[in-house]
Amino acid sequence: MSAAEIHIGPLIAILAMTAATYLMRTGGYLAMARVPLTPWVQRMLDALPGCVITATIVPVLARSGSPALLGVAAVVAVMAWSRNEFLAIAVGMGTVMAVRAFGL
Amino acid sequence: MNDRPARVPTLTRAGMRLGMQLTMPLIPGTIAMSAAFGTIAAQKGMTLVEAVMMSAFLFAGASQLVAMEVWNNVWTFGTILTLALVTATVNMRYLLMGAALQPWLSGMPRTRIAAMLALLVDANWIIAMRYRSEGGSDAGILLGSGLTMWMFWVAGTIPGFLVGDLVKNPQRFGLDLVLPIFFAAMLVPLWRGRRRALGWMVAGAVAWVTAHFVAGYWFIIAGAIAGSIAGAFLDERR
């Protein structure tokens, strides 16, 4: 099997998955174009980024335990203190690795 | 359709550059995760071109890794449909993200919007929404960040595929927590006081309960919708 080969099965699968994902990427946009942008809808959209974040990370925190909890606590603390994403993420990831290395 | 501002959002090179810079803290994690995908793809019997193609076309990390769990090299209509459905459910959160971008991007040429939505991922969405919430309107942020993520995501697949086990134990390096850590960092500049944080707490609580009872990735969409509805009501009474 050469590296440059493309087989028909995987090709169709990749295209089907790409189409399904593109439907998700465009579907919300297209639906929103038909929704009147009332102040209430605007406030909902304004609230969405933070809500997507907490909805994503809270179940991860519950499942992954102390490495995730301490990592998130570290990244939030450093970010609040420094407003430096690089530093905050480095410290957060470092905390995760350290906690896992020490098997806490 | 007079409820939309007629103003066409700008898209400048400077904006794209800023989007690129804002994405940089995420690049090491992106490469590592993409390499991990490349390694699994090789183990699953994909060719290099197929693996790179999947990264380039699909460009959605979590769904690519989940798809590899279903990938069994039996090519019937059923397996392909399963792969498409699994991918769609993992990526359902993009429905919300695209909806949130609509009032901002509408008015731009359709082809440009279509291309920008093809590059929509968690990272460039949250970077762009934060920028927007701080009063910015240059859509170049979204595009520049998306292109940067795409380049490193596609490139990272190759060494992972060729070298294999480049990242021996992804958990040890916290790769499963790259996105949560980045998201947590982005939560800080979105802070607008306790009232808004109540909506966030609703989102987190609903997501947590949903994750407990419903398998798959429904928890993100359920939590985010509940939280933003709560947020809209809470904001009203300000």
Contacts between the chains, C-beta under 8 A, distances in Angstrom:
chain1	res1	chain2	res2	distance
A	1	B	45	7.8
A	1	B	47	6.2
A	2	B	47	7.1
A	3	B	47	5.5
A	3	B	48	3.9
A	3	B	49	6.5
A	4	B	47	7.0
A	4	B	48	7.3
A	4	B	49	5.3
A	5	B	47	4.8
A	5	B	49	6.9
A	5	B	50	7.9
A	6	B	47	6.7
A	6	B	49	5.5
A	6	B	50	5.9
A	6	B	53	7.2
A	7	B	47	7.4
A	7	B	50	7.1
A	8	B	75	7.5
A	9	B	73	7.4
A	9	B	75	3.0
A	9	B	80	7.8
A	10	B	46	6.2
A	10	B	47	7.9
A	10	B	50	4.8
A	10	B	75	7.7
A	11	B	50	7.3
A	11	B	53	7.8
A	12	B	75	7.2
A	12	B	80	5.8
A	13	B	71	7.7
A	13	B	75	7.2
A	13	B	79	7.5
A	13	B	80	5.1
A	13	B	83	5.1
A	13	B	84	7.9
A	14	B	50	6.9
A	14	B	53	5.7
A	14	B	54	5.0
A	14	B	57	5.9
A	14	B	58	6.8
A	15	B	57	7.3
A	16	B	80	5.2
A	16	B	81	7.6
A	16	B	83	6.5
A	16	B	84	4.2
A	17	B	54	7.5
A	17	B	57	8.0
A	17	B	58	5.5
A	17	B	63	7.4
A	17	B	67	6.3
A	17	B	83	5.5
A	17	B	84	5.5
A	17	B	87	4.2
A	18	B	57	4.2
A	18	B	58	5.3
A	19	B	84	7.2
A	20	B	84	4.3
A	20	B	85	7.2
A	20	B	87	4.9
A	20	B	88	4.1
A	20	B	91	7.5
A	21	B	58	5.8
A	21	B	59	7.9
A	21	B	60	5.5
A	21	B	63	6.7
A	21	B	87	5.7
A	21	B	88	7.0
A	21	B	91	4.9
A	21	B	94	7.3
A	22	B	117	7.7
A	22	B	118	6.4
A	23	B	88	6.9
A	24	B	88	6.1
A	24	B	91	4.5
A	24	B	92	5.9
A	24	B	93	7.9
A	24	B	94	4.1
A	24	B	95	5.4
A	24	B	98	7.7
A	25	B	91	7.6
A	25	B	94	4.7
A	25	B	97	8.0
A	25	B	98	5.7
A	25	B	117	4.7
A	25	B	118	6.5
A	25	B	120	4.8
A	26	B	98	6.2
A	26	B	114	7.1
A	26	B	117	5.1
A	27	B	95	5.3
A	27	B	98	6.8
A	28	B	94	6.8
A	28	B	95	3.7
A	28	B	96	5.8
A	28	B	97	6.8
A	28	B	98	3.6
A	28	B	99	3.6
A	28	B	100	7.8
A	28	B	102	7.6
A	29	B	98	3.8
A	29	B	99	6.4
A	29	B	101	6.3
A	29	B	102	4.9
A	29	B	105	7.5
A	29	B	113	7.3
A	29	B	117	6.0
A	30	B	98	7.9
A	31	B	95	7.7
A	31	B	99	6.4
A	32	B	98	7.3
A	32	B	99	4.0
A	32	B	100	7.9
A	32	B	102	3.7
A	32	B	103	7.4
A	33	B	102	5.8
A	33	B	106	6.4
A	36	B	3	5.4
A	37	B	3	5.2
A	37	B	4	6.6
A	37	B	103	5.5
A	38	B	3	7.9
A	40	B	232	5.4
A	40	B	236	7.0
A	41	B	232	7.6
A	42	B	103	7.3
A	43	B	231	6.7
A	43	B	232	4.2
A	43	B	235	4.4
A	43	B	236	6.8
A	44	B	228	4.6
A	44	B	229	6.3
A	44	B	231	6.7
A	44	B	232	4.0
A	45	B	99	7.3
A	45	B	100	4.9
A	45	B	103	6.9
A	45	B	228	7.3
A	46	B	133	7.0
A	46	B	231	7.5
A	46	B	235	7.5
A	47	B	196	6.7
A	47	B	199	4.9
A	47	B	227	6.7
A	47	B	228	4.2
A	47	B	230	7.8
A	47	B	231	2.8
A	47	B	232	6.2
A	47	B	235	7.0
A	48	B	96	6.3
A	48	B	100	4.9
A	48	B	129	7.6
A	48	B	224	6.3
A	48	B	228	4.6
A	48	B	231	8.0
A	49	B	100	7.2
A	49	B	125	7.9
A	49	B	126	6.0
A	49	B	129	4.2
A	49	B	130	6.8
A	49	B	133	7.0
A	49	B	186	7.8
A	49	B	190	5.9
A	50	B	187	6.2
A	50	B	190	4.7
A	50	B	196	6.6
A	50	B	197	7.8
A	50	B	199	7.0
A	50	B	200	4.8
A	50	B	203	7.5
A	50	B	227	7.7
A	50	B	231	7.7
A	51	B	199	6.0
A	51	B	200	6.0
A	51	B	202	7.7
A	51	B	203	3.7
A	51	B	223	6.8
A	51	B	224	4.6
A	51	B	226	7.9
A	51	B	227	3.3
A	51	B	228	4.7
A	51	B	231	6.4
A	52	B	93	6.7
A	52	B	96	6.6
A	52	B	97	7.2
A	52	B	126	7.5
A	52	B	203	7.6
A	52	B	220	6.8
A	52	B	224	4.6
A	53	B	126	7.0
A	53	B	183	4.5
A	53	B	184	7.3
A	53	B	186	6.5
A	53	B	187	5.0
A	53	B	190	7.5
A	53	B	200	7.4
A	54	B	187	7.3
A	54	B	200	4.4
A	54	B	201	7.1
A	54	B	203	4.6
A	54	B	204	3.8
A	54	B	207	7.1
A	54	B	223	7.1
A	54	B	227	6.7
A	55	B	203	4.4
A	55	B	204	6.4
A	55	B	206	7.2
A	55	B	207	3.8
A	55	B	219	6.6
A	55	B	220	5.0
A	55	B	221	7.8
A	55	B	222	7.5
A	55	B	223	2.9
A	55	B	224	4.5
A	55	B	227	6.4
A	56	B	93	7.9
A	56	B	122	7.9
A	56	B	179	7.2
A	56	B	180	6.6
A	56	B	183	5.7
A	56	B	207	7.4
A	56	B	220	5.5
A	57	B	180	4.4
A	57	B	183	5.5
A	57	B	184	6.0
A	57	B	204	7.6
A	58	B	203	7.8
A	58	B	204	3.6
A	58	B	205	7.4
A	58	B	207	5.4
A	58	B	208	4.9
A	58	B	223	7.4
A	59	B	207	5.4
A	59	B	208	5.4
A	59	B	210	7.9
A	59	B	211	3.8
A	59	B	219	5.3
A	60	B	177	7.1
A	60	B	180	4.8
A	61	B	180	7.5
A	62	B	208	5.7
A	62	B	211	7.4
A	63	B	211	7.6
A	64	B	176	7.2
A	64	B	177	6.7
A	67	B	174	7.0
A	67	B	177	7.0
A	68	B	177	5.6
A	68	B	180	6.4
A	71	B	174	6.9
A	71	B	177	5.9
A	71	B	180	7.8
A	71	B	181	5.6
A	71	B	184	8.0
A	72	B	180	6.5
A	72	B	181	6.7
A	72	B	184	4.5
A	75	B	181	5.2
A	75	B	184	4.8
A	75	B	185	5.0
A	76	B	184	5.4
A	76	B	185	7.4
A	76	B	187	6.9
A	76	B	188	6.0
A	79	B	184	7.7
A	79	B	185	4.8
A	79	B	188	4.1
A	79	B	189	7.8
A	80	B	188	5.2
A	83	B	188	7.6
A	83	B	189	7.2
A	85	B	22	7.5
A	85	B	25	4.3
A	85	B	185	5.5
A	85	B	186	7.9
A	86	B	24	7.2
A	86	B	25	4.6
A	88	B	25	7.9
A	88	B	185	4.7
A	88	B	188	7.8
A	89	B	25	4.8
A	89	B	26	7.3
A	89	B	29	7.7
A	89	B	181	6.0
A	89	B	182	6.1
A	89	B	185	5.6
A	90	B	25	7.9
A	92	B	181	4.2
A	92	B	184	6.9
A	92	B	185	6.9
A	93	B	29	7.2
A	93	B	173	7.9
A	93	B	174	5.3
A	93	B	177	7.5
A	93	B	178	7.2
A	93	B	181	5.9
A	96	B	174	3.6
A	96	B	177	5.2
A	96	B	181	6.9
A	97	B	172	7.0
A	97	B	173	6.1
A	97	B	174	5.3
A	100	B	171	6.9
A	100	B	172	5.9
A	100	B	174	6.9
A	101	B	172	7.4
